[in-house]
Amino acid sequence: MNNADKTPPSDRPRFGGGIFLFLGLLAGSIIGIALNEASIGMMAGFGVGGLLAILVWIFDRKRGEEGR
């Protein structure tokens, strides 16, 4: 990976937030089915999971910058 300042990337392992998308969809669908609103539950779960995945990405990006 080429950086503008020519510093090597961090050796720390990266975090992945994709699991939150999956779990959000799964939990939202289950809760939505229980409330007879499966589509709305799935979309809400996707929204919450997406928000958590973005937060993990932001946290990991800042952690990677500190590790240089």
ZIVENRA-V983183 format. One line per field, one symbol per residue. phi: phi as a letter, one per 20 degrees, with the letter a starting at -180 (. if undefined). Layout:
BEGIN
phi=???
END
This chain:
BEGIN
phi=.edfemefffeffeecdfffffffffffffffffemcfffffffffffffffffffffgfffffffef
END
